[in-house]
Amino acid sequence: MARAPLLQLSDISLTFGGEPIFADLDLVVQPNDRLALVGRNGSGKSTLMKVMAAKVEADRGTRTVGPGMTVGYLEQDPTLEGFDTLGAYATSGLPEGEEYRLLVAAEGLKFDPDTRVSDASGGERRRAALAKLLAEAPELMLLDEPTNHLDITAIRWLEDTLKDTRAGFVLISHDRAFLRALSRATLWLDRGQVRRLEKGFEHFEDWRDTLWEEEDAARHKLERKIKAEAKWAVEGISARRKRNQGRVRALASLRAERASMIRRQGTADMALEAGTGSGKLVIEAKGLCKAFGDKQILRYFDLRVLRGDRIAFVGPNGIGKTTLLRMLTGQEPADAGTVKLGTNLDIAIFDQTRAQLDPDMTLWDNMTSDPSMRVSGQSDQVMVRGIPRHVVGYLKDFLFDERQMRAPVRSLSGGERARLLLARIMARESNLLILDEPTNDLDVETLDLLQDLLSDYAGTVLLVSHDRDFIDRVATTTIAMEGDGQASVYPGGWSDYQAQRSQPAAVADSTRKTATSVTQAKAPAKLASAAGPALSFTERHRLEELPKLIARTEAEIAKLGELMADPTLYVRAPEKFQKASDALVERQTLLAQMEEEWMALEDRA
């Protein structure tokens, strides 16, 4: 006997501010469904989930919940009014004697139930709301960006928990790895309608692109038919007016069909340009130590960042990743150690709190009030990489429409706020990007575009993220902050870091040397102290040859890195892996020595 759906929406229509969000929308969630709800930023995903949760009432249509079914909803900004502590809020819906459920979830999500609501951060409030939902165990869970404010350890705990649940759930998330691991079917919200794919998120993009190709073909066919019929009408209608009124009406119908088609939103027209090149050495940190009270953030940490590096910082929430970024860019003093910044640095910062945006100001004013973008005497112009542009035209590149220009920033979705901050950052040239949790709330298409821009960016990138897929796509080096002041350097992205952690200790140590030899080289050349103010003939020749040798060594390192990036290499050919690892250590050490030698000679020259 077929089981009743958990939830059903029928003929749902909803309008905000004169614009339709949904029109005649239908949706069914079956028992044991594990659904990824995807769509562009601003397409209405969160609004649809609120309709599903009965938090927003549709203008028309019906919402039906199966008999005896309970629906739980995780909203993006939970309100905890009336509760003293996070624990009191999270246990408020549990039967007496079952508070232990909350403690299990609190341990997995890493928050303290005794934290006072008045002292809790936005992330702690969201984790408490998520723990409350998991502890209540409804038959259907509606999860809007559940991984926001979770570190990777907590995300993996949540993955395991949702894999084991018997409940159905609907997920909105920017985290591709999370969606791939959990979804069995995909709901695509596009132009006010929901389409369902009976496969998980990993198949979504191919399916979407196929549908778009079919849509483009149908539109092109319709355009050709209209063009042909219109030509007939102009050339021959006067002679056949009475006999062909049906054909005239058909032409009008074709035109009405074309007018009723809702064109899909294009891809954001973002551009990221590096300005004047920085020096070869971007940042050199030696012996960094930092503590807050009894909590040790860093202990004798060394790092050399070279132009073009893509370095990701990973670790649990509160471990000190943002603090380390601030220390490396001179915004936060170290307790001990030194930080030397390279020459000609032009730094652009994307901060996770979006503090650069004033939530009470309009999008227009947030752009034109920025001193770095202001065009003298022009209230409607912004300077975009040295060229004045109208603020409306520029923001349209980032998929904002004219109606939004005079709306306050607080009215935007999380993804739209992220896009607005990207618009500010990308308006200026830079050669060092600091990205602190840039992926939160961004849709799949914007994440793809951002990844491509970073791949082509000629500058240097320092990245903090809990998005494993994004780290894999962008990072060439991963620095894992592991607590008690320890930070280890690994070549590659998240998957490479995980593979190296699982290797035997001796091999893992050898691999770590591969990365740390670049950033923590201990064998600088002694030429800086050589006698005499001028270079000898031999030294001048060496200075000319070193760039070629450095480039050749970098190419060898890149080839060895590609070889070792294969996670199966150690299992298939451990001897080959060890030889490659040793060779990589040797070349990285040689590279560091040659760079030190080149800088010493260049300074003297």
PyMOL commands that set and color helices and strands:
alter all, ss='L'
color gray80, all
select helices_A, chain A and resi 45-52+86-90+100-109+117-119+122-136+152-164+176-182+201-239+245-260+321-328+363-368+391-396+402-404+409-411+414-426+444-456+468-474+494-501+505-519+527-529+537-564+569-572+574-604
alter helices_A, ss='H'
color red, helices_A
select strands_A, chain A and resi 7-16+19-29+34-38+60-65+71-74+140-144+168-172+185-190+193-197+281-292+295-306+310-314+336-341+347-350+374-375+378-384+387-390+432-436+460-464+477-483+486-491
alter strands_A, ss='S'
color yellow, strands_A
deselect
rebuild
show_as cartoon
